[in-house]
Amino acid sequence: MFSIRNQTINDQAPVDHLLDLSFGADRKTKSAYTLRQGLVAVPNLALAAEQEGELVGSIQFWPLKLDLVEGSVAGTGIVLLGPLAVHPERQNLGLGQALIGEGLKRAAVLGYCGAILVGDPAYYGRFGFDHGCVAGLTLSAEPVQSRVQGYELTDGSLAGLRGKIISAGNSISDD
Ligand SMILES: CC(C)(COP(=O)(O)OP(=O)(O)OC[C@H]1O[C@@H](n2cnc3c(N)ncnc32)[C@H](O)[C@@H]1OP(=O)(O)O)[C@@H](O)C(=O)NCCC(=O)NCCS
């Protein structure tokens, strides 16, 4: 059995270790990292999966900004999901699914209207993430735009938005 709980300051080193193991030491060069740089994960949306006292899974959500074209209006707030990682020895046991489910449930309770991520559509598609609803949004640092996917926490919150996905740390896009 595993449990899901909020991450604490003590989880920082084990989470970093898990992410290095899952994505490699060069993970910080990935496009989603540019969106998270200098930011703090949303409180109550940085979750750990724990099994027998060990941290075996991690998911985080981050603030995100959209630089929208005129006439395109975003809802109450969109979060960036990621990274999601489950320890290689504990994969295929439903931990990833549980972390995503709990994270999205909490994000809805906190009032967010949608979530965006950069990841493998073959995995995230099974949870309802889809490129189609964010096809009008571009992420300049991501070479494969179909890896940008969205999930509407409230109906119609993402579809139809047009503009750029930018870091919540920037007021304007850098290109
Ligand atoms: C992707 C990851 C988080 C999944 O965690 P998990 O706890 O094993 O996932 P779950 O148990 O909820 O789901 C397992 C299912 O997802 C499938 N799956 C896992 N990774 C997949 C991928 N990249 N593409 C398609 N399917 C994938 C498994 O084959 C399994 O399928 P099944 O249910 O039909 O047997 C984990 O494999 C991981 O940490 N990978 C390395 C880091 C990573 O790639 N993270 C983000 C994904 S872009």
The ligand as an SDF file (V2000), in Angstrom:
LIG
                    3D

 48 50  0  0  0  0  0  0  0  0999 V2000
    5.3660    7.8010  -16.3820 C   0  0  0  0  0  0  0  0  0  0  0  0
    5.3300    7.3370  -14.9300 C   0  0  0  0  0  0  0  0  0  0  0  0
    5.1540    8.5410  -14.0160 C   0  0  0  0  0  0  0  0  0  0  0  0
    4.1410    6.3930  -14.7460 C   0  0  0  0  0  0  0  0  0  0  0  0
    4.0250    6.0470  -13.3930 O   0  0  0  0  0  0  0  0  0  0  0  0
    3.3630    4.6600  -12.9530 P   0  0  0  0  0  0  0  0  0  0  0  0
    3.0900    4.7380  -11.5140 O   0  0  0  0  0  0  0  0  0  0  0  0
    4.1710    3.5470  -13.4380 O   0  0  0  0  0  0  0  0  0  0  0  0
    1.9970    4.7350  -13.8100 O   0  0  0  0  0  0  0  0  0  0  0  0
    0.6470    3.9880  -13.5580 P   0  0  0  0  0  0  0  0  0  0  0  0
    0.8810    2.7600  -12.7230 O   0  0  0  0  0  0  0  0  0  0  0  0
   -0.3650    4.9440  -13.0890 O   0  0  0  0  0  0  0  0  0  0  0  0
    0.2640    3.5570  -15.0290 O   0  0  0  0  0  0  0  0  0  0  0  0
    0.9540    2.5230  -15.6410 C   0  0  0  0  0  0  0  0  0  0  0  0
    0.5010    2.4210  -17.0850 C   0  0  0  0  0  0  0  0  0  0  0  0
    1.0260    3.5360  -17.8330 O   0  0  0  0  0  0  0  0  0  0  0  0
    1.7930    3.0320  -18.9160 C   0  0  0  0  0  0  0  0  0  0  0  0
    2.8750    3.9740  -19.2150 N   0  0  0  0  0  0  0  0  0  0  0  0
    3.8870    4.3480  -18.4060 C   0  0  0  0  0  0  0  0  0  0  0  0
    4.6670    5.2340  -19.0320 N   0  0  0  0  0  0  0  0  0  0  0  0
    4.1410    5.4140  -20.2640 C   0  0  0  0  0  0  0  0  0  0  0  0
    4.4990    6.2090  -21.3750 C   0  0  0  0  0  0  0  0  0  0  0  0
    5.5580    7.0170  -21.3510 N   0  0  0  0  0  0  0  0  0  0  0  0
    3.7060    6.1380  -22.4650 N   0  0  0  0  0  0  0  0  0  0  0  0
    2.6280    5.3490  -22.4930 C   0  0  0  0  0  0  0  0  0  0  0  0
    2.2320    4.5750  -21.4770 N   0  0  0  0  0  0  0  0  0  0  0  0
    2.9900    4.6180  -20.3620 C   0  0  0  0  0  0  0  0  0  0  0  0
    2.2770    1.6780  -18.4630 C   0  0  0  0  0  0  0  0  0  0  0  0
    2.6220    0.8710  -19.5550 O   0  0  0  0  0  0  0  0  0  0  0  0
    1.0300    1.1590  -17.7390 C   0  0  0  0  0  0  0  0  0  0  0  0
    0.0930    0.7400  -18.7010 O   0  0  0  0  0  0  0  0  0  0  0  0
   -1.0640   -0.3410  -18.3630 P   0  0  0  0  0  0  0  0  0  0  0  0
   -1.8980    0.2120  -17.2540 O   0  0  0  0  0  0  0  0  0  0  0  0
   -1.8320   -0.4300  -19.6460 O   0  0  0  0  0  0  0  0  0  0  0  0
   -0.3350   -1.5830  -17.9830 O   0  0  0  0  0  0  0  0  0  0  0  0
    6.6070    6.5390  -14.5500 C   0  0  0  0  0  0  0  0  0  0  0  0
    6.7760    5.4990  -15.4890 O   0  0  0  0  0  0  0  0  0  0  0  0
    7.8610    7.3830  -14.5440 C   0  0  0  0  0  0  0  0  0  0  0  0
    8.1860    7.9840  -13.5260 O   0  0  0  0  0  0  0  0  0  0  0  0
    8.5820    7.4260  -15.6730 N   0  0  0  0  0  0  0  0  0  0  0  0
    9.8110    8.1820  -15.7820 C   0  0  0  0  0  0  0  0  0  0  0  0
    9.5480    9.6600  -15.7060 C   0  0  0  0  0  0  0  0  0  0  0  0
    8.5540   10.1430  -16.7400 C   0  0  0  0  0  0  0  0  0  0  0  0
    8.6560    9.8040  -17.9060 O   0  0  0  0  0  0  0  0  0  0  0  0
    7.5790   10.9790  -16.2640 N   0  0  0  0  0  0  0  0  0  0  0  0
    6.5770   11.6680  -17.0310 C   0  0  0  0  0  0  0  0  0  0  0  0
    5.9370   11.0250  -18.1980 C   0  0  0  0  0  0  0  0  0  0  0  0
    6.1560   12.1170  -19.6110 S   0  0  0  0  0  0  0  0  0  0  0  0
  1  2  1  0
  2  3  1  0
  2  4  1  0
  2 36  1  0
  4  5  1  0
  5  6  1  0
  6  7  2  0
  6  8  1  0
  6  9  1  0
  9 10  1  0
 10 11  2  0
 10 12  1  0
 10 13  1  0
 13 14  1  0
 14 15  1  0
 15 16  1  0
 15 30  1  0
 16 17  1  0
 17 18  1  0
 17 28  1  0
 18 19  1  0
 18 27  1  0
 19 20  2  0
 20 21  1  0
 21 22  1  0
 21 27  2  0
 22 23  1  0
 22 24  2  0
 24 25  1  0
 25 26  2  0
 26 27  1  0
 28 29  1  0
 28 30  1  0
 30 31  1  0
 31 32  1  0
 32 33  2  0
 32 34  1  0
 32 35  1  0
 36 37  1  0
 36 38  1  0
 38 39  2  0
 38 40  1  0
 40 41  1  0
 41 42  1  0
 42 43  1  0
 43 44  2  0
 43 45  1  0
 45 46  1  0
 46 47  1  0
 47 48  1  0
M  END
$$$$
